[in-house]
Amino acid sequence: MANKDPLMITDKDEMRKWSRSMRAQGKTIGLVPTMGYLHEGHLSLIQESHKQTHLTVVSIYINPGQFSPTEDLSTYPSDLLGDIQKLKSVPGGVDVVFNPKNLYDYGNNDNGCGVGLDQEGGKVVSCVETGGMGHETWVRVERLEKDLCGKSRPVFFRGVATIVTKLFNIVEPDVAVFGKKDYQQWRIIKRMVRDLDFGIKVIGTELARDDDGLAKSSRNARLSPDDRQKALSISKSLFKAKFAAENGQNDCQELRNAVIQAIHEAGGKIDYAEVRL
Amino acid sequence: MANKDPLMITDKDEMRKWSRSMRAQGKTIGLVPTMGYLHEGHLSLIQESHKQTHLTVVSIYINPGQFSPTEDLSTYPSDLLGDIQKLKSVPGGVDVVFNPKNLYDYGNNDNGCGVGLDQEGGKVVSCVETGGMGHETWVRVERLEKDLCGKSRPVFFRGVATIVTKLFNIVEPDVAVFGKKDYQQWRIIKRMVRDLDFGIKVIGTELARDDDGLAKSSRNARLSPDDRQKALSISKSLFKAKFAAENGQNDCQELRNAVIQAIHEAGGKIDYAEVRL
């Protein structure tokens, strides 16, 4: 069943203008930030937004600020037309798809050296810096960004916090919805909203899984059947650990080792496995 | 001539509620962020705000996030009642004085260690960290914050960018007015607003000086007559350098050395003197 066509907006001033005109009419706005290549996990975020607000904006933007030059920015999957079809399949559809071209292009060549700082003064770490876009302001959630995924992806959470701040300032939503699949990200966004006093309610939704237990994910959608089978070792071993913990196993080291062993045996390379309270 | 009494607001939710209700009535809002102990420089910012918007909010908040533990947070001058009298003396007065108690107190003891990071994981650098307030999100304008004043005050611009972000998110103004006396700060705020896509117009006003040429400043107001005389070497030598440059002196090193020499001779200790284009 196809619902209404979303309004497509690519310009940030037009986006803000739309939001302000809607708010002036007493409408509340929900934002679902995505990098596209949508799956059922995203669609559940949209349904949550529908419950919270009159209107829903879905942003589709692959953020170069959260990729280091050695990561998969250039091969990150995208399918805008497919995404729009999926958005139309959600009951109620969505009101706006915000699909900007480049949120770090400020339309001039002023690269921030105005008071005499040269390029060498800044750290070159994400695809934004290496792209020479002149952007130099970053939001850092200094403790939560360091550990877990932050260890192997040092620019990631800085880039996420910054692009979410930008999207909040452009869309000016009342509510924003994130998936708890990316649990550390979820905690970082919550902390950032508290610490920077954003007037925005942040909602987290549980992760969606395929029938075999694999988390729904844009990257997981591209796994070969063989790799997919191996990847199941992650959810299987985590569920096993959860069951063990619920039934009295309170040795974190043993829980952790069992997960590591199961993933290793399936041929996986592990960035980290940690038990956190 | 006394103008209207400003509405006094100390609670951030009440502040945002006021702004939203005014905006819903079609009013535009100007924000003048200050640390209090107001002087004519501040009052000129308010007059600029009056030109730009229907309503003006003046925030008075001494921001611990921009002081290192060795700086003058505890002795920074304040005089709220005197400030309110001065605000009433401005033609048109002001609409709101936002005077929060502690913008880093989030009303709980959650210090950000939720995913197992301990206090040691974070850098302890400003009075916010040493105060144990649990705040951990900072806005960094990574290149512009490093040089000039940033060299001798490493936490300063991080603290300024962060508190301005917080005030923007609480007050949600259409326009914000800053003095160009703090020129590096002015450039940093402009860059931050661009890079984080705030929907706020930032206005800079020229600095105000006393008749003898000394910049109007809360800290300068506390100089002894003797120190005040010495401090005049700063403006005098800068005016002299300006005059020399306008009359053909294009050797930056000579311009700089003349300023340094004049301030030294008056007994001043110099953090930096730089010529920037």
Chai-1 contact restraints between the chains, C-beta under 6 A:
chainA,res_idxA,chainB,res_idxB,connection_type,confidence,min_distance_angstrom,max_distance_angstrom,comment,restraint_id
A,R16,B,G199,contact,1.0,0.0,6.0,A-B,restraint_1
A,Y106,B,R194,contact,1.0,0.0,6.0,A-B,restraint_2
A,G112,B,R143,contact,1.0,0.0,6.0,A-B,restraint_3
A,V115,B,R187,contact,1.0,0.0,6.0,A-B,restraint_4
A,V115,B,R276,contact,1.0,0.0,6.0,A-B,restraint_5
A,G116,B,R276,contact,1.0,0.0,6.0,A-B,restraint_6
A,L117,B,R143,contact,1.0,0.0,6.0,A-B,restraint_7
A,L117,B,D147,contact,1.0,0.0,6.0,A-B,restraint_8
A,G121,B,R143,contact,1.0,0.0,6.0,A-B,restraint_9
A,G121,B,K146,contact,1.0,0.0,6.0,A-B,restraint_10
A,G122,B,E142,contact,1.0,0.0,6.0,A-B,restraint_11
A,G122,B,R143,contact,1.0,0.0,6.0,A-B,restraint_12
A,H135,B,D195,contact,1.0,0.0,6.0,A-B,restraint_13
A,E136,B,V141,contact,1.0,0.0,6.0,A-B,restraint_14
A,E136,B,E142,contact,1.0,0.0,6.0,A-B,restraint_15
A,E136,B,R143,contact,1.0,0.0,6.0,A-B,restraint_16
A,T137,B,V141,contact,1.0,0.0,6.0,A-B,restraint_17
A,T137,B,M192,contact,1.0,0.0,6.0,A-B,restraint_18
A,T137,B,D195,contact,1.0,0.0,6.0,A-B,restraint_19
A,T137,B,L196,contact,1.0,0.0,6.0,A-B,restraint_20
A,W138,B,R140,contact,1.0,0.0,6.0,A-B,restraint_21
A,V139,B,V139,contact,1.0,0.0,6.0,A-B,restraint_22
A,R140,B,W138,contact,1.0,0.0,6.0,A-B,restraint_23
A,R140,B,R140,contact,1.0,0.0,6.0,A-B,restraint_24
A,V141,B,E136,contact,1.0,0.0,6.0,A-B,restraint_25
A,V141,B,T137,contact,1.0,0.0,6.0,A-B,restraint_26
A,E142,B,G122,contact,1.0,0.0,6.0,A-B,restraint_27
A,E142,B,E136,contact,1.0,0.0,6.0,A-B,restraint_28
A,R143,B,G112,contact,1.0,0.0,6.0,A-B,restraint_29
A,R143,B,L117,contact,1.0,0.0,6.0,A-B,restraint_30
A,R143,B,G121,contact,1.0,0.0,6.0,A-B,restraint_31
A,R143,B,G122,contact,1.0,0.0,6.0,A-B,restraint_32
A,R143,B,E136,contact,1.0,0.0,6.0,A-B,restraint_33
A,K146,B,G121,contact,1.0,0.0,6.0,A-B,restraint_34
A,D147,B,L117,contact,1.0,0.0,6.0,A-B,restraint_35
A,T165,B,L196,contact,1.0,0.0,6.0,A-B,restraint_36
A,K166,B,L196,contact,1.0,0.0,6.0,A-B,restraint_37
A,K166,B,D197,contact,1.0,0.0,6.0,A-B,restraint_38
A,N169,B,L196,contact,1.0,0.0,6.0,A-B,restraint_39
A,N169,B,D197,contact,1.0,0.0,6.0,A-B,restraint_40
A,N169,B,F198,contact,1.0,0.0,6.0,A-B,restraint_41
A,I170,B,D197,contact,1.0,0.0,6.0,A-B,restraint_42
A,M192,B,T137,contact,1.0,0.0,6.0,A-B,restraint_43
A,R194,B,Y106,contact,1.0,0.0,6.0,A-B,restraint_44
A,D195,B,H135,contact,1.0,0.0,6.0,A-B,restraint_45
A,D195,B,T137,contact,1.0,0.0,6.0,A-B,restraint_46
A,L196,B,T137,contact,1.0,0.0,6.0,A-B,restraint_47
A,L196,B,T165,contact,1.0,0.0,6.0,A-B,restraint_48
A,L196,B,K166,contact,1.0,0.0,6.0,A-B,restraint_49
A,L196,B,N169,contact,1.0,0.0,6.0,A-B,restraint_50
A,D197,B,K166,contact,1.0,0.0,6.0,A-B,restraint_51
A,D197,B,N169,contact,1.0,0.0,6.0,A-B,restraint_52
A,D197,B,I170,contact,1.0,0.0,6.0,A-B,restraint_53
A,F198,B,N169,contact,1.0,0.0,6.0,A-B,restraint_54
A,G199,B,R16,contact,1.0,0.0,6.0,A-B,restraint_55
A,R276,B,V115,contact,1.0,0.0,6.0,A-B,restraint_56
A,R276,B,G116,contact,1.0,0.0,6.0,A-B,restraint_57
